[in-house]
């Protein structure tokens, strides 16, 4: 079961996976994978990320294998 996570930790996971921050709107930032195929909107203007959003973020990171492909 996912638990509430600090925003800094989640942002670091996206950066470590090679995702790039894109357009921001208020307290949300749209992240995109290195190949710009996948994207995820993260509410990074808050101190904590809820368990449901964290679970969806993990699914988005796992679904994208763009950073691990050698091209």
C-alpha positions as a Markdown table, in Angstrom:
| # | Residue | x | y | z |
|---|---|---|---|---|
| 1 | Unk | 0.0 | 0.0 | 0.0 |
| 2 | Unk | 1.3 | 3.4 | -1.0 |
| 3 | Unk | 1.7 | 6.1 | 1.7 |
| 4 | Unk | 2.0 | 9.8 | 1.6 |
| 5 | Unk | 5.3 | 10.9 | 0.3 |
| 6 | Unk | 7.3 | 14.2 | 0.5 |
| 7 | Unk | 7.2 | 16.1 | -2.8 |
| 8 | Unk | 11.0 | 16.4 | -3.0 |
| 9 | Unk | 11.3 | 12.6 | -3.0 |
| 10 | Unk | 8.8 | 12.2 | -5.9 |
| 11 | Unk | 10.4 | 15.0 | -7.9 |
| 12 | Unk | 13.8 | 13.3 | -7.4 |
| 13 | Unk | 12.4 | 10.0 | -8.7 |
| 14 | Unk | 11.2 | 11.7 | -11.9 |
| 15 | Unk | 14.6 | 13.4 | -12.4 |
| 16 | Unk | 16.5 | 10.2 | -11.7 |
| 17 | Unk | 14.3 | 8.4 | -14.3 |
| 18 | Unk | 15.3 | 11.0 | -16.9 |
| 19 | Unk | 12.0 | 12.8 | -17.0 |
| 20 | Unk | 12.0 | 16.6 | -17.7 |
| 21 | Unk | 9.7 | 19.2 | -16.2 |
| 22 | Unk | 7.6 | 21.0 | -18.7 |
| 23 | Unk | 4.8 | 23.5 | -18.6 |
| 24 | Unk | 3.7 | 24.5 | -15.1 |
| 25 | Unk | 0.2 | 25.7 | -14.2 |
| 26 | Unk | -0.2 | 26.9 | -10.6 |
| 27 | Unk | 0.8 | 24.2 | -8.2 |
| 28 | Unk | 1.1 | 21.5 | -10.9 |
| 29 | Unk | 4.0 | 20.7 | -13.3 |
| 30 | Unk | 3.6 | 18.5 | -16.4 |
| 31 | Unk | 6.6 | 16.1 | -16.6 |
| 32 | Unk | 7.5 | 14.3 | -19.8 |
| 33 | Unk | 9.7 | 11.3 | -20.5 |
| 34 | Unk | 13.0 | 11.7 | -22.4 |
| 35 | Unk | 11.3 | 10.6 | -25.7 |
| 36 | Unk | 8.3 | 12.9 | -25.0 |
| 37 | Unk | 6.0 | 9.9 | -25.4 |
| 38 | Unk | 4.7 | 9.7 | -21.8 |
| 39 | Unk | 3.7 | 12.5 | -19.5 |
| 40 | Unk | 2.4 | 12.9 | -16.0 |
| 41 | Unk | 1.0 | 16.0 | -14.2 |
| 42 | Unk | 2.4 | 16.2 | -10.7 |
| 43 | Unk | 1.0 | 18.6 | -8.0 |
| 44 | Unk | 4.5 | 19.7 | -6.9 |
| 45 | Unk | 3.3 | 22.9 | -5.2 |
| 46 | Unk | 2.4 | 21.0 | -2.1 |
| 47 | Unk | 4.6 | 19.6 | 0.6 |
| 48 | Unk | 3.2 | 16.1 | 0.5 |
| 49 | Unk | 2.0 | 13.9 | -2.4 |
| 50 | Unk | -1.1 | 11.9 | -1.5 |
| 51 | Unk | -1.0 | 8.0 | -1.7 |
| 52 | Unk | -3.2 | 7.8 | -4.8 |
| 53 | Unk | -1.2 | 10.4 | -6.8 |
| 54 | Unk | 2.0 | 8.7 | -5.7 |
| 55 | Unk | 0.7 | 5.3 | -6.8 |
| 56 | Unk | -0.2 | 6.8 | -10.2 |
| 57 | Unk | 3.2 | 8.5 | -10.5 |
| 58 | Unk | 4.9 | 5.1 | -9.9 |
| 59 | Unk | 2.7 | 3.5 | -12.6 |
| 60 | Unk | 3.7 | 6.2 | -15.0 |
| 61 | Unk | 7.4 | 5.8 | -14.3 |
| 62 | Unk | 7.2 | 2.0 | -14.6 |
| 63 | Unk | 5.2 | 2.2 | -17.9 |
| 64 | Unk | 7.9 | 4.3 | -19.5 |
| 65 | Unk | 11.0 | 2.5 | -20.6 |
| 66 | Unk | 12.3 | 5.4 | -22.8 |
| 67 | Unk | 15.3 | 6.2 | -20.6 |
| 68 | Unk | 16.5 | 2.7 | -20.4 |
| 69 | Unk | 16.5 | 2.2 | -24.2 |
| 70 | Unk | 19.8 | 2.6 | -26.0 |
| 71 | Unk | 19.3 | 4.6 | -29.3 |
